[in-house]
Amino acid sequence: MGYCFEEAAFEADDFHPATFLEECQSRSPIVQVHHDLENFMQSLENQLVAIIDKDYAEFLQLSVKLKGVNSAVLSLRSPLLHILERVHAVKAAAHTLVHKAEAHVAQLAQLQTHKANLQLSITIAEKFHSVESLLGIASISHAANAEVDVPFISAEQSTLLERAARLVLELGSLLAQGVDVPTISAEEPRLALVERTLRQRLEAELATEIVPDSFYAREHVINTTNVNHLLRAYVLLQEASIAEAMVARLVMQPFLDETMTRGRLDGRHRGSCEGLSGIYAAVLQYVERKLGAVLVLPVCQGGNPSTSVDLLGHSIWTPVVDTMRAKLGEVFTPANPDRFHHNFTTSMSFATSLEQLCATPVAAQRFRTTHVQPFRDSWNLVVYLQLRQNELNQALAVSKSTMRSLDSFVPPTTSDSHSSSFAFPVTTATWQVLVKTWSDGVVLAPLVAASARYSLTVLSQYASYWRDPLEKALALVKSAQGNAKTMSLTEVHHAGLSTCDDVFCLGSDLHRLGLQVKRDLVGMIASKVPREALASDEAATEFARKLVDEPMQALELLERMCWDVAVIVVSEECKKVLPAVRYEVRRAPRVWDGMSWLERSKDSTR
């Protein structure tokens, strides 16, 4: 059945009645629209009635099928309630049992804790009894009794003290475990008494071992076995500094006060510090004789401060340095560069000799980094370097104001071709400054880099001193080339470069200076490079060669400029005498013919 509208139009989400009627009226009369709407509504009502009838029939069928289900359900209600009551009863009983079990477990845990605390207390009491027996300390319980235990006495007191230190260490750990237990924490004062007594016994025993008995005139020899046990006891207590301070105070300091005197330092000349090496030699000999056997003990050769005793650093080196700073402060004064160099090198040699007493690489590394390196850095090397450079700079300044001697234009012979004497004083002074910078009495190991920079600066200043006048001279001779006027270098306005002979001498100086820098200076620099930076001699030589490569290029450029000027000057001089040479060449055949006729006449006469 057709309508004047679409049936699906009513299902649209944006359905609007007024718009729907306007669209239908535009296509059909309003009467037809009304009639179609009534028919469509009647159709919908019929469909709704059919749906209701169908659902009601299904409802009746379901009711028939479910007949008797309600009574069956009601019959099951009573058994289910009974089962539920039993389940609740079982659950309550289970909860009761669980609570009882938890209480029992808590009680067992408490008993285990009490048992562990009791066992810990027993262990602590046993260790306290052992350590107090070793140290001869009467406990409170012993004091209450009429009979008091006699402390164990043995000749091997050092061994007993080491055992006591180990027990004290264990007691400290056990008390830390039972810190929450009042009965255990109450033992801390007792442990403090034991530790104090142990320290006193250790100090007394160590002093007895290392300090000679003045009653006997013979040389006191330290028992290294006993000292080893005592030092290990100090390490266990983490108090190695006490042993180090005792050795420094009782063994080293009296000898240092007697040896390190101003009169012994001055030697034959006051203020010369020439006796410093003798002082160091005496200290080294005393250390080897007195403490040599102790220093090689394993407890003294460790690299970890918490597991070893640093006798070499804190008991020997530190007192030596402190005493020297307090009594012999002029050793470190850089006012006299030569004396300062001697003192520094002698002190570093002494440190190296002490380092030889280290039996293990880790001990040597520890001594070097912890003690020697700060000592070396404390020297006023900057002032020393400035004094040396000022001295060398003055020599360079004096040479620049000195003119070249007239008889210096003589090429070196084979015997003196490698001599340090040059035509110009400034060249001679430059080479002498370079040699002195790297001489054994001037250069210091920490100043190798600074000496290299200064050497490059000296070469750069030397090149700068000649660069401008050479450029002016080259420009001057090029401009005068081909002119009739005589070439003169006076317009260069440089005191050292006013004649052609000066150019020839300067070229020779530049050439010889470059050769000596490549051959001698490179070798001197390579010999002073620290071997921890470059392992092999070949690597050090290559490093030194690359270091002077740039200054060498500057010197070679200046040398080429000198020979360019010389070539132009010589060529111009040759042009002046060229006509006379040509005349002599033309008349040379006639002269030869005359000489030949004369010789033939003499032969015929014979």
C-alpha positions as CSV (number, residue, x, y, z in Angstrom):
1,M,0.0,0.0,0.0
2,G,1.5,3.3,-1.1
3,Y,1.5,6.5,0.9
4,C,2.3,10.0,-0.1
5,F,5.3,9.9,2.2
6,E,8.1,7.6,3.1
7,E,7.5,5.4,6.1
8,A,11.1,5.7,7.3
9,A,10.7,9.5,7.6
10,F,9.3,9.0,11.1
11,E,12.5,7.1,12.2
12,A,14.9,10.0,11.5
13,D,16.6,11.6,14.5
14,D,15.9,15.1,13.1
15,F,12.1,14.5,12.4
16,H,10.1,17.7,12.7
17,P,6.2,17.5,12.2
18,A,5.8,21.0,10.6
19,T,8.6,20.3,8.1
20,F,7.1,16.9,7.4
21,L,3.6,18.3,6.6
22,E,5.1,21.1,4.4
23,E,6.9,18.5,2.3
24,C,3.8,16.2,2.0
25,Q,1.5,19.2,1.2
26,S,3.9,20.3,-1.5
27,R,3.5,16.9,-3.2
28,S,-0.2,15.9,-2.4
29,P,-3.5,17.6,-1.2
30,I,-4.0,17.9,2.4
31,V,-7.0,15.6,2.4
32,Q,-4.9,12.8,0.9
33,V,-2.2,13.4,3.4
34,H,-4.7,13.1,6.2
35,H,-6.2,9.9,4.7
36,D,-2.7,8.3,4.3
37,L,-1.7,9.2,7.8
38,E,-4.9,7.5,9.2
39,N,-4.2,4.4,7.2
40,F,-0.5,4.3,8.3
41,M,-1.6,4.6,12.0
42,Q,-4.2,1.8,11.5
43,S,-1.4,-0.4,10.1
44,L,0.8,0.3,13.0
45,E,-2.0,-0.5,15.5
46,N,-2.6,-3.9,13.8
47,Q,1.1,-4.7,14.0
48,L,1.2,-3.8,17.7
49,V,-1.8,-6.1,18.4
50,A,-0.2,-9.0,16.6
51,I,3.0,-8.5,18.7
52,I,1.0,-8.5,21.9
53,D,-0.9,-11.6,21.0
54,K,2.3,-13.4,20.2
55,D,4.0,-12.5,23.5
56,Y,0.9,-13.5,25.5
57,A,0.9,-16.9,23.9
58,E,4.5,-17.4,24.7
59,F,3.8,-16.2,28.3
60,L,1.0,-18.8,28.6
61,Q,3.4,-21.6,27.4
62,L,6.1,-20.5,29.9
63,S,3.6,-20.5,32.8
64,V,2.6,-24.0,32.0
65,K,6.2,-25.1,31.9
66,L,7.0,-23.4,35.2
67,K,4.1,-24.8,37.0
68,G,5.3,-26.5,40.2
69,V,8.8,-24.9,40.1
70,N,7.8,-22.5,42.9
71,S,6.8,-25.3,45.2
72,A,10.0,-27.2,44.5
73,V,12.0,-24.1,45.3
74,L,10.1,-23.6,48.5
75,S,10.8,-27.2,49.5
76,L,14.6,-26.6,49.0
77,R,14.7,-23.5,51.2
78,S,14.8,-25.3,54.5
79,P,17.7,-27.7,53.7
80,L,19.7,-24.8,52.3
81,L,19.2,-22.7,55.4
82,H,20.4,-25.6,57.5
83,I,23.5,-26.0,55.4
84,L,24.2,-22.3,55.6
85,E,24.0,-22.5,59.4
86,R,26.5,-25.3,59.5
87,V,28.8,-23.4,57.1
88,H,28.8,-20.4,59.4
89,A,29.5,-22.7,62.4
90,V,32.5,-24.2,60.6
91,K,33.8,-20.8,59.6
92,A,33.6,-19.6,63.2
93,A,35.4,-22.6,64.4
94,A,38.1,-22.2,61.8
95,H,38.6,-18.5,62.8
96,T,39.0,-19.6,66.4
97,L,41.6,-22.2,65.4
98,V,43.4,-19.6,63.3
99,H,43.6,-17.1,66.1
100,K,44.9,-19.8,68.4
101,A,47.5,-20.8,65.8
102,E,48.6,-17.2,65.3
103,A,48.9,-16.7,69.0
104,H,51.0,-19.9,69.3
105,V,53.2,-18.7,66.4
106,A,53.7,-15.3,68.0
107,Q,54.6,-17.1,71.3
108,L,57.0,-19.3,69.5
109,A,58.6,-16.3,67.7
110,Q,58.9,-14.5,71.0
111,L,60.5,-17.6,72.5
112,Q,62.9,-17.7,69.5
113,T,63.7,-14.1,70.0
114,H,64.3,-14.6,73.7
115,K,66.4,-17.7,72.9
116,A,68.5,-15.7,70.4
117,N,68.9,-12.8,72.8
118,L,69.9,-15.3,75.5
119,Q,72.4,-17.0,73.2
120,L,73.7,-13.6,72.2
121,S,74.0,-12.6,75.9
122,I,75.8,-15.9,76.6
123,T,78.2,-15.3,73.7
124,I,78.8,-11.7,74.8
125,A,79.4,-12.9,78.4
126,E,81.9,-15.5,77.2
127,K,83.8,-13.0,75.0
128,F,83.8,-10.5,77.8
129,H,85.2,-13.1,80.2
130,S,87.9,-14.1,77.6
131,V,89.0,-10.5,76.9
132,E,88.9,-9.5,80.5
133,S,91.0,-12.5,81.3
134,L,93.5,-11.6,78.6
135,L,93.7,-8.0,79.9
136,G,93.5,-8.9,83.6
137,I,90.3,-7.0,84.3
138,A,88.1,-8.3,87.2
139,S,84.4,-8.3,86.3
140,I,81.6,-7.3,88.7
141,S,80.7,-10.9,89.4
142,H,84.3,-11.7,90.1
143,A,84.6,-8.8,92.4
144,A,81.6,-10.0,94.4
145,N,83.2,-13.4,95.0
146,A,85.9,-13.9,97.6
147,E,88.1,-15.6,95.1
148,V,89.4,-13.5,92.2
149,D,90.9,-15.0,89.1
150,V,94.5,-14.3,88.5
151,P,95.1,-12.7,85.0
152,F,96.9,-14.8,82.5
153,I,100.5,-13.7,82.1
154,S,102.6,-14.7,79.2
155,A,105.7,-13.6,77.5
156,E,103.8,-13.3,74.3
157,Q,101.9,-10.3,75.4
158,S,101.7,-8.9,71.9
159,T,99.9,-12.0,70.7
160,L,97.4,-11.8,73.6
161,L,96.8,-8.2,72.9
162,E,96.0,-8.9,69.2
163,R,93.6,-11.6,70.3
164,A,92.0,-9.1,72.7
165,A,91.7,-6.6,69.9
166,R,89.9,-9.2,67.8
167,L,87.6,-10.0,70.7
168,V,86.8,-6.3,71.2
169,L,86.0,-6.0,67.5
170,E,83.6,-9.0,67.8
171,L,82.1,-7.6,71.0
172,G,81.3,-4.3,69.3
173,S,79.6,-6.1,66.5
174,L,77.6,-8.3,68.9
175,L,76.5,-5.3,71.0
176,A,75.4,-3.5,67.8
177,Q,73.2,-6.6,67.0
178,G,71.5,-6.4,70.5
179,V,71.2,-2.7,70.8
180,D,67.4,-3.0,71.3
181,V,67.9,-5.5,74.2
182,P,68.2,-3.7,77.5
183,T,70.4,-6.3,79.1
184,I,72.8,-6.3,76.2
185,S,72.9,-2.5,75.7
186,A,73.7,-2.2,79.4
187,E,77.1,-3.9,78.7
188,E,78.3,-0.9,76.7
189,P,80.1,0.8,79.7
190,R,81.8,-2.5,80.3
191,L,83.0,-2.6,76.7
192,A,84.3,1.0,77.0
193,L,86.3,0.0,80.0
194,V,87.8,-3.0,78.1
195,E,88.7,-0.7,75.1
196,R,90.3,1.8,77.3
197,T,92.3,-0.8,79.1
198,L,93.3,-2.4,75.8
199,R,94.5,0.9,74.4
200,Q,96.6,1.5,77.5
201,R,98.1,-1.9,77.3
202,L,98.8,-1.5,73.6
203,E,100.5,1.8,74.1
204,A,102.6,0.5,76.9
205,E,103.7,-2.6,75.0
206,L,104.4,-0.7,71.8
207,A,106.5,1.9,73.7
208,T,108.4,-0.9,75.4
209,E,109.2,-2.5,72.0
210,I,110.3,0.6,70.1
211,V,111.9,2.8,72.8
212,P,115.4,1.6,73.8
213,D,116.1,1.0,77.5
214,S,118.6,3.6,78.6
215,F,120.0,1.2,81.2
216,Y,121.7,-0.9,78.6
217,A,124.4,0.6,76.4
218,R,124.0,-1.8,73.5
219,E,122.0,-1.0,70.4
220,H,118.3,-1.6,70.8
221,V,116.8,-4.0,68.3
222,I,113.1,-3.9,67.7
223,N,111.3,-7.2,67.9
224,T,109.5,-7.2,64.6
225,T,107.3,-10.2,65.6
226,N,105.9,-8.4,68.6
227,V,105.5,-5.1,66.8
228,N,103.7,-6.9,64.0
229,H,101.1,-8.2,66.4
230,L,100.7,-4.8,68.1
231,L,100.3,-3.0,64.8
232,R,97.7,-5.5,63.6
233,A,95.8,-5.0,66.9
234,Y,95.7,-1.2,66.2
235,V,94.5,-1.9,62.7
236,L,91.7,-4.1,64.0
237,L,90.6,-1.3,66.3
238,Q,90.8,1.2,63.4
239,E,93.3,3.3,65.4
240,A,96.4,2.9,63.3
241,S,97.0,6.7,63.7
242,I,97.9,6.1,67.4
243,A,100.6,3.7,66.5
244,E,101.9,6.0,63.7
245,A,102.0,9.0,66.1
246,M,103.8,6.9,68.8
247,V,106.5,5.8,66.3
248,A,106.9,9.4,65.1
249,R,107.1,10.8,68.6
250,L,109.3,8.2,70.3
251,V,111.5,7.0,67.5
252,M,111.8,9.6,64.8
253,Q,111.4,13.0,66.5
254,P,114.3,12.7,69.0
255,F,116.6,11.8,66.2
256,L,115.3,14.6,64.0
257,D,115.7,17.2,66.7
258,E,119.3,16.1,67.1
259,T,120.1,15.8,63.4
260,M,118.2,18.7,61.7
261,T,120.2,21.7,63.0
262,R,121.1,24.9,61.3
263,G,124.8,24.3,61.7
264,R,124.6,21.0,60.0
265,L,122.5,22.4,57.2
266,D,124.9,25.3,56.5
267,G,128.0,23.1,56.4
268,R,131.1,25.1,55.6
269,H,129.2,28.2,54.3
270,R,126.3,29.9,56.1
271,G,123.1,29.9,54.2
272,S,124.4,27.5,51.5
273,C,122.2,24.5,52.5
274,E,125.1,22.3,51.4
275,G,124.6,20.0,54.3
276,L,121.0,19.1,53.3
277,S,122.1,16.0,51.5
278,G,124.1,14.9,54.6
279,I,121.0,15.3,56.8
280,Y,118.9,13.3,54.4
281,A,121.6,10.6,54.2
282,A,121.7,10.4,58.0
283,V,117.9,10.2,58.3
284,L,117.8,7.5,55.6
285,Q,120.5,5.5,57.3
286,Y,118.8,5.8,60.7
287,V,115.4,4.7,59.2
288,E,116.9,1.7,57.5
289,R,118.8,0.6,60.6
290,K,116.0,1.3,63.1
291,L,112.7,0.7,61.2
292,G,113.8,-1.2,58.1
293,A,112.6,-4.6,59.4
294,V,109.3,-3.1,60.6
295,L,108.5,-1.3,57.3
296,V,108.6,-4.5,55.3
297,L,105.9,-6.1,57.4
298,P,102.7,-6.9,55.5
299,V,100.7,-4.7,57.9
300,C,102.8,-1.7,56.7
301,Q,102.7,-2.5,53.0
302,G,99.0,-2.1,52.3
303,G,97.4,0.5,50.1
304,N,94.1,0.8,52.1
305,P,94.3,3.1,55.2
306,S,91.7,1.0,57.0
307,T,93.7,-2.2,56.7
308,S,97.3,-1.1,57.1
309,V,99.6,1.2,59.1
310,D,101.4,3.9,57.1
311,L,104.6,4.2,59.1
312,L,106.6,5.4,56.1
313,G,104.3,8.3,55.4
314,H,103.0,9.4,58.8
315,S,105.7,8.2,61.2
316,I,108.8,9.0,59.0
317,W,108.1,11.4,56.1
318,T,105.6,13.7,58.0
319,P,107.9,14.3,61.0
320,V,110.9,15.0,58.6
321,V,108.9,17.5,56.6
322,D,107.3,19.2,59.7
323,T,110.7,19.5,61.5
324,M,112.3,20.9,58.4
325,R,109.6,23.5,57.9
326,A,109.8,24.5,61.6
327,K,113.6,24.6,62.0
328,L,115.0,24.9,58.5
329,G,112.5,27.1,56.7
330,E,115.2,28.6,54.4
331,V,115.3,25.3,52.5
332,F,112.0,26.2,50.9
333,T,112.9,29.8,50.1
334,P,113.3,30.5,46.4
335,A,115.4,33.7,46.8
336,N,118.5,31.9,45.5
337,P,117.6,29.9,42.4
338,D,120.7,27.7,42.5
339,R,120.2,26.9,46.1
340,F,116.5,26.3,45.6
341,H,117.2,23.9,42.7
342,H,119.7,22.0,44.9
343,N,117.3,21.7,47.8
344,F,114.4,20.6,45.6
345,T,116.3,17.9,43.7
346,T,117.9,16.7,46.9
347,S,114.6,16.5,48.7
348,M,113.0,14.6,45.7
349,S,115.9,12.2,45.7
350,F,115.4,11.6,49.4
351,A,111.7,10.9,48.7
352,T,112.7,8.4,46.0
353,S,115.1,6.7,48.4
354,L,112.4,6.3,51.0
355,E,110.0,5.0,48.3
356,Q,112.5,2.2,47.7
357,L,111.6,0.9,51.2
358,C,108.1,0.0,50.0
359,A,108.0,-3.7,49.3
360,T,104.7,-3.6,47.3
361,P,103.6,-1.4,44.4
362,V,100.4,-0.4,46.2
363,A,102.4,0.9,49.2
364,A,104.8,2.8,46.8
365,Q,101.8,4.3,45.0
366,R,100.2,5.3,48.3
367,F,103.4,7.0,49.5
368,R,103.9,8.8,46.3
369,T,100.3,10.1,45.9
370,T,99.5,10.8,49.5
371,H,102.7,12.3,50.8
372,V,105.3,13.0,48.1
373,Q,103.0,14.7,45.6
374,P,101.6,17.3,48.1
375,F,105.1,17.9,49.3
376,R,106.3,18.6,45.8
377,D,103.4,20.9,45.1
378,S,104.1,22.9,48.2
379,W,107.4,24.2,46.8
380,N,107.2,27.7,45.4
381,L,108.1,26.6,41.9
382,V,106.4,29.6,40.3
383,V,108.7,32.1,41.9
384,Y,111.7,30.0,41.1
385,L,110.6,29.8,37.4
386,Q,110.1,33.6,37.3
387,L,113.6,34.2,38.8
388,R,115.2,31.9,36.3
389,Q,113.4,33.5,33.4
390,N,114.2,37.0,34.5
391,E,117.8,36.1,34.7
392,L,117.7,34.6,31.2
393,N,115.7,37.5,29.8
394,Q,118.3,40.0,31.1
395,A,121.0,38.1,29.2
396,L,118.8,38.3,26.0
397,A,118.2,42.0,26.5
398,V,121.9,42.8,26.9
399,S,122.7,40.8,23.7
400,K,120.2,42.8,21.7
401,S,122.1,46.0,22.5
402,T,125.5,44.5,21.6
403,M,126.7,45.0,18.0
404,R,128.3,42.3,15.9
405,S,132.1,42.4,15.9
406,L,133.8,43.1,12.5
407,D,135.9,40.0,12.6
408,S,132.9,37.7,13.1
409,F,132.3,37.2,9.4
410,V,134.5,34.0,9.4
411,P,132.9,30.7,8.5
412,P,133.3,28.0,11.2
413,T,135.9,25.4,10.7
414,T,135.2,21.7,10.9
415,S,136.3,21.6,14.5
416,D,134.1,24.5,15.7
417,S,131.1,24.0,13.3
418,H,129.0,22.8,16.3
419,S,130.2,25.6,18.6
420,S,127.7,27.9,20.4
421,S,129.6,31.0,19.1
422,F,127.6,32.8,16.4
423,A,128.2,36.0,14.4
424,F,125.5,38.0,16.2
425,P,125.5,38.2,20.1
426,V,121.7,37.9,20.1
427,T,122.0,34.5,18.4
428,T,124.7,33.4,20.8
429,A,122.6,34.5,23.8
430,T,119.5,32.8,22.4
431,W,121.3,29.5,22.0
432,Q,122.9,29.8,25.5
433,V,119.5,30.6,27.0
434,L,118.0,27.5,25.4
435,V,120.8,25.3,26.6
436,K,120.7,26.7,30.1
437,T,116.9,26.3,30.3
438,W,117.3,22.6,29.8
439,S,120.5,22.1,31.8
440,D,120.6,19.9,34.8
441,G,121.1,22.7,37.2
442,V,118.1,24.7,36.0
443,V,115.2,22.5,34.8
444,L,113.0,20.7,37.3
445,A,110.7,17.8,36.6
446,P,107.5,19.6,37.5
447,L,108.5,22.5,35.3
448,V,109.2,20.6,32.1
449,A,106.0,21.9,30.5
450,A,106.8,25.5,31.6
451,S,110.4,25.2,30.3
452,A,109.1,24.0,26.9
453,R,106.7,27.0,26.7
454,Y,109.6,29.3,27.6
455,S,111.9,27.8,25.0
456,L,109.2,28.3,22.3
457,T,108.8,31.9,23.5
458,V,112.5,32.5,23.2
459,L,112.6,31.1,19.6
460,S,109.5,33.1,18.7
461,Q,111.0,36.3,20.1
462,Y,114.3,35.7,18.2
463,A,112.3,35.2,14.9
464,S,110.3,38.3,15.6
465,Y,113.5,40.3,16.3
466,W,114.7,39.6,12.8
467,R,111.5,39.3,10.8
468,D,110.7,43.0,10.3
469,P,114.2,44.2,9.3
470,L,114.6,41.2,6.9
471,E,111.3,42.0,5.3
472,K,112.3,45.6,4.9
473,A,115.7,44.7,3.6
474,L,114.2,42.3,1.0
475,A,111.7,44.9,-0.1
476,L,114.5,47.5,-0.3
477,V,116.8,45.4,-2.5
478,K,114.0,44.4,-4.8
479,S,113.0,48.0,-5.3
480,A,116.6,48.9,-6.0
481,Q,117.2,46.0,-8.4
482,G,118.1,47.1,-11.9
483,N,118.7,50.7,-10.8
484,A,122.0,52.5,-11.2
485,K,122.2,53.5,-7.6
486,T,124.2,51.5,-5.1
487,M,122.2,49.2,-2.8
488,S,122.4,50.2,0.9
489,L,120.6,48.6,3.9
490,T,120.9,51.7,6.1
491,E,117.3,52.5,5.3
492,V,116.3,49.4,7.2
493,H,116.9,51.3,10.4
494,H,118.0,48.3,12.4
495,A,121.2,48.2,14.5
496,G,122.0,44.6,13.6
497,L,121.2,44.8,9.9
498,S,122.9,47.7,8.2
499,T,125.3,46.1,5.6
500,C,125.3,43.2,3.2
501,D,127.8,41.4,5.5
502,D,125.2,41.5,8.2
503,V,122.8,39.7,6.0
504,F,125.4,37.0,5.2
505,C,126.2,36.6,8.9
506,L,122.6,36.4,9.8
507,G,121.9,33.7,7.2
508,S,124.8,31.7,8.6
509,D,123.5,32.2,12.2
510,L,120.0,31.1,11.3
511,H,121.2,28.0,9.5
512,R,123.5,26.9,12.3
513,L,120.9,27.7,15.0
514,G,118.4,25.6,13.2
515,L,120.8,22.7,13.0
516,Q,121.7,22.9,16.7
517,V,118.0,23.1,17.6
518,K,117.2,20.0,15.6
519,R,120.2,18.1,16.9
520,D,121.0,19.2,20.4
521,L,117.9,21.0,21.8
522,V,115.6,18.2,20.7
523,G,117.8,15.7,22.5
524,M,117.9,17.8,25.7
525,I,114.1,18.2,25.7
526,A,113.5,14.5,25.1
527,S,115.8,13.5,28.0
528,K,113.8,15.6,30.4
529,V,110.3,14.4,29.4
530,P,108.8,12.3,32.2
531,R,108.8,8.6,31.3
532,E,105.4,8.1,32.8
533,A,104.1,10.4,30.1
534,L,106.0,8.8,27.2
535,A,107.3,5.3,27.7
536,S,110.1,5.1,25.2
537,D,113.0,7.3,24.1
538,E,111.8,7.3,20.5
539,A,108.4,8.6,21.5
540,A,110.1,11.4,23.6
541,T,112.3,12.4,20.7
542,E,109.4,12.5,18.3
543,F,107.5,14.6,20.8
544,A,110.4,17.1,21.2
545,R,110.8,17.2,17.4
546,K,107.1,18.1,16.9
547,L,107.4,20.6,19.7
548,V,110.0,22.7,17.9
549,D,108.6,22.1,14.4
550,E,106.8,25.5,14.1
551,P,109.7,27.6,15.4
552,M,112.0,25.7,13.0
553,Q,109.7,26.6,10.1
554,A,109.9,30.3,11.1
555,L,113.8,30.1,11.2
556,E,113.9,28.4,7.8
557,L,111.7,31.1,6.4
558,L,114.0,33.9,7.7
559,E,117.0,32.0,6.4
560,R,115.4,31.9,2.9
561,M,114.8,35.6,3.1
562,C,118.5,36.2,4.0
563,W,119.6,34.3,1.0
564,D,117.1,36.0,-1.3
565,V,118.6,39.4,-0.2
566,A,122.1,38.0,-0.7
567,V,121.3,36.7,-4.2
568,I,120.0,40.0,-5.3
569,V,122.9,42.0,-3.8
570,V,125.5,39.6,-5.3
571,S,123.8,39.6,-8.7
572,E,123.8,43.4,-8.8
573,E,127.5,43.5,-7.8
574,C,128.2,41.1,-10.6
575,K,126.4,43.2,-13.1
576,K,128.7,46.1,-12.3
577,V,131.9,44.2,-13.1
578,L,130.4,42.3,-16.1
579,P,131.8,44.7,-18.8
580,A,135.3,44.3,-17.4
581,V,134.9,40.5,-17.3
582,R,133.7,40.5,-20.9
583,Y,136.8,42.6,-22.0
584,E,139.1,40.1,-20.3
585,V,137.3,37.2,-22.0
586,R,137.7,38.8,-25.4
587,R,141.4,39.4,-25.0
588,A,142.0,36.0,-23.5
589,P,142.6,34.2,-26.9
590,R,145.2,36.7,-28.0
591,V,147.1,36.4,-24.8
592,W,147.0,32.6,-25.1
593,D,148.3,32.7,-28.7
594,G,151.2,35.0,-27.6
595,M,152.1,32.6,-24.8
596,S,152.0,29.6,-27.1
597,W,154.5,31.3,-29.6
598,L,156.9,32.2,-26.8
599,E,156.9,28.6,-25.6
600,R,157.5,27.3,-29.2
601,S,160.5,29.7,-29.5
602,K,162.0,28.4,-26.3
603,D,161.7,24.8,-27.5
604,S,163.4,25.5,-30.9
605,T,166.2,27.3,-29.1
606,R,166.8,24.3,-27.0
